[in-house]
């Protein structure tokens, strides 16, 4: 009963400061972005309603980055005030350990981290797409890229299937002047098992790809130079897993995709020989960034109780300093990952690991 009352008190005090810090940081971010874009809004004569809609979709992206700062400020304020007013001393004198005092905050941060992950997966990608659409096409008036026709297609699919075509027409799900190659032994000595040339290939959900009025060439590599040529009116390729969406030329940023979508995009780029180091770093950042709120509280909680006179001003200054150091290390390791100096996993998780270990060591020190 006493523990429940104690935990409720700590969480209630924390949430008040957390909400205020979250609102303050969000307001600063939005005002800063608006000040930077103000001249463009004026030049474009953008309606106020459209500008507000743009910033509404900007909020989820900012939330992921300001949740750790808000969590740290709230931790330093809450525990610092309790320490300054000797509330922590009274709790520990009553037999409540420092670990139990920290526990409700850490459990709360686990929920915050889970919520951040869901927001980053379910909300941020769609919101980023919408804000880009609003700013680029509705405010700035830029021409939308055509996604209906893709020229000079060259796509390496799964299991050694290579597609080449003069054009891909999205509306009709068709390829014009198509050349299809089936490759074997790709890792050691790539060879062509067979090749299909046709002026047209159409796709349907029932029958897959259908080549029309073309030529099939079969190659027997055990017999040097052996080749069989077959002319056909229609040829169905039902075992090919590639669908028209794979050929659609739509460039998405990493922030506009969730973890699964970015993983698929990376696999496609790898098959087509595109460098994906930056994308792999962004992929692992989607797992590390939501956890930052928990890690930074692990570091901040012992820091708050280690100083007797941690007033509000000192708490804000200390919180901002710690967060700046954390984000500085985050941007450094991310840049190293972008340039292939360190592994993408290390680039995404190094700051969390370093601050997590430092927080545990700090806690072991102050609990004595």
N, C-alpha and C positions, 0 to 999 in steps of 0.2 A: 504493500500500500504506500509506504513512504517512498520507495523507489519510483513508483508510478507518478506520484505527486512531484518528485524531484525532476524526473525526466520531462514531464509536461511543462514544468516551469522553465527548464533550460531550452526546450524546443520553442516555447512561446516567445521567450526573449530573443532567441536567435531569429525566428521568422520575421519579427517586426523589423529588425535591422536589415535582414536579407532582402525583404521586399523593398525597403527604402533604397538600399544600395543598387538593387537590380533596376528599379525605375530611374534612379539617377544616372547610372552608367548608360542605360538605353537612351535616355534623353540626350546625353552628351554625344553619343554616336550619331543619332539622327540629326541633331543640330549641326554637328561637324560636317556630315555628308551633305546636308542641305546648303550650308554655306559654300561648300566646294562647287556644287552644281547650280547655284543660284543664277549665274549669268546664262547658263544654257537653258534653264527653265524660262527665263525672261526672253531670250532670243527666239525660243520656239513658241512663245506665247501659250505655254501649257496651261490648261485649266487647273484650278486648285484641286478639284475633285480627283483628277488624274494623278497629280503629284502626291496627294494623300494616299491614293491607292498604291502607288509605287512604294511608298515608305511602309505601308502595311505589309507588303510582301518582303520588305527588307528586314523586318523584325526577327523572323526565325533564324536567319543567318547570324545576326548580331547576338542573339541569345546564347548560341553555342560558345561564343568567345567571352561574353561578360558573366556567365554563370560562375566560372572559377573565381573571378575578381570579387563578385558579390558574396560568394561563399567565404572567401578569405576575410573580407572586411567584417562580415557578420560574426565570424568566429573570433576575431581579435577584439571586436567591440564587446560581445557577450561575455566571453571568458575574462577579458581584461577588466571589465566593470565588476564582475563577481570577485575577481582577485583583489581589486582595489578596495572593495567594500568588505573584504574578509569573509565573503560568503563561501569561497572555496575552502578556506581554512576551517570554517565551521563544519562543512560537509566532510572533510577528511578527518576531523576530530571525532565525528560521529561514526567513523568506520567505513566511509564511502571512499573507495580508492580513486585515484586519478583516472584510471582506465574506465571505471564505471561512469565517471562524470563526462568523459569524452564520448562514451558509447552512443547516447541518443543522437549526437551530432553526426557521428560516423554512419550510423544506420540511416539517418535522414539523407546524408550525402549519397548513399548507395541508391536510394530512390531517385534523387535528383540526377545522378549519372545515368540511370536507366531511362528516365524521362528524356534526358538530353540525347541519348542514343536513338530513341524512337522519333524524336523531333528531327534529328539529322537524317534519319532513314526515310521517314514518311512525309515530312512537311518541307524541309529545306530544299530538296531538289525541285519539287513542283513550284515552290515560292520563288526560287531563283530563276526558273524558266519564265514565270509570269512577270517578274520585275524586269527581266531583260527584254521581254516582248513589249512591255509598256514603255520602257525608256527608249529603246532603239527605234521601234517602229511607230509608236503612237505619240511619243513626245518629240523625239528627234526627227521623225519622218523619213527614216532610212528605208530603202527598198528591201523587201523581204527576199531572201535567197530562194531560188526555185528548187524545190525538192522533187518535182515531177519527172524530170529527165536528168539522167547522169550519163555523160559522154565518156568514151574511152575507159570503160570498166575493166579493171584487172584485179580480181579478187581470189585469194587463196583460201579455200574452205577447209573443211575437216577431211581427214583420211586421204590427203593427197589430191583433192579435187580442186582444179584451177579453172576459173571462169574468166573469159575475155569476151568483150562485146563492144561494138561500135557505140551502142547506146542501150541504156536501161530505162524503160518507161514505166513509172510507178503506177500510173492510173490504170494501165492494162496488164500490169504484172508480166511484161514481156521483154525479151532481149532481142536486139537486132544485130545481124552479122556476128553471130556468136561462135566462139571457139571454146570447146570444153576439153580439158585434158585430165586423164586419170593417171596420177603418178604413183609409183611403188618404190620401196626402198629409199625413202626420202632422206633418212639419216646418214646413210653410207654412200650409195651410188644411185641417185635418182634416175628412174627410167620411166618412159611413157608406156603404160599398159594399153591404152586405147585413146583415140581422139575423135571428137565429133565436131563437124563443121556444118553449120546450117544458117540460112538467112533469117530464121525466126525461131524463138523458143518461148512458149507460153507456160504459165504456171497456174495450177488450180489446186485447191485443197484436197480434192478427191484423187486425182491422178498424178500429182506432182508436176515435174517438168516434162513438157512435150516438145521435141524438136521436129521441125517441118522441112521436108524437101532437102535433106542434107546427106552427108557422107559419114560413114563410120569406118575408121581405120583401126585394125587390130594389129599389134606388134608382137612378134615372137622373138624374144631376145636370146633364146637358146639357139635359134638358127639365125645367124647373122644376116641382117637385111631382109628377113621374112616379114611380109606385110600383106594383110588381107583387106580389101576395100569393098564395102557394102553400101549401095545407095538405098535410101529409104524415103518413103513418103511421110511417115510418122514414126518417131522413136520415143518411147517413154522411159524416163530415168527416175524410177520411183524410190530408189534407195538413197538419193541425195538429200541430205538434211538441210541444205541451204534453201532459204525462202526469200521472197522479194524484199522483206525488211532488212535482210543482211546487205543488200546492195544499195539501200537508200543512203544517200550522201547527206547526213545531218550531223553537223559538228556540235557536240555537247561538251561543256566543260565538266571537270570532275565534280564541281560543286552542284552540277545540275543532274547528277546521277546518284542513286543509292549504292550500297555496297555490292549488291548482286549485279546491277547494271554496269557498274564500273569494272567488275571482274570480267564480265562477258566482253566489254569493250577492249580490255587489255588483251584477252585471248585473241580477239580478231586482229588487233594491231600486230601482235607477235607473229601470227600466221602470215601476215602481209609484210613482214620485215620492217615494221615501224618501231622506233625506239620508245620504250614505255617506262623508263626509269622514273620520270616525274609522276606518271599515273600510278605507279606502284606505291610511291610515297604517299600520295593522296589517298590511296585505298586504305593503307594502314593508319593514316590519320583519322579515318572515320571510326576506327576502333579505339584510338588513344585519346582523342580530344574529349569525348563525353566523360571519360574517367577522370579528367583533370580536376573537376570539382572535388571529388573524393580525395585525391592525392594531395591537393593543396591544403585541405583541412587537416589531413594527417600531419602536414608540416606546420600549419599555422596554430593548431591547438596547443602544442607544447610551448611554442613561442609566446603565446598570449599569457601563459601562467608563469613564465620564467622571469617576467618583469613586474615588480610590485606596483609601480606608478605608470600604468599604461592608460593614459587619458584618451578622450575621443580624438583629439588632434594628432597625438602620437600614433594612435591606432590606425587612422586613415593614412598617415604618411608611411608608417611601417607596412601596411597592407599594400599600398601602391608600389612601394619599393620592392617588396617580395614578388609581387605580380610582374613588375617590369623585368626583374632578374629572370623569373621563370619564362616569360615570353621571349626574352632575349635569347636564352638557351634554346628555346623551342625553334625560333627562326634560324638560329645558327645550324642546329642539327638538321632542320628541314632543308636548308640550302646545301648542306653537305650531301644529303640524300639525293637532291635534285641533280647534283653534279657527279653522282655515282662514286662519291668518296667513301661513304658508309652504306651499309645495307638498308633498304627501305624500312624494315622493321625497326632497326636501331634509330633511324632518322625520326620515326614517329613516336617511339616509346622512350627514348633516352632521358628526356626531361622528366617524365613521370617517374621513371625508375630512380633517377638521382634524387629527386625531391622526396620520393617515398622512403628511400633508405635513410636520407638525412632526417626525415620526420620521425621515423622509428628510433633512430639513435638519439635524437633530441628528447623524445619521450622517455626513454630508458634513463636518461640523465636527470630530468626534472622530477621524476616520480620518487627519487630517493629522498 
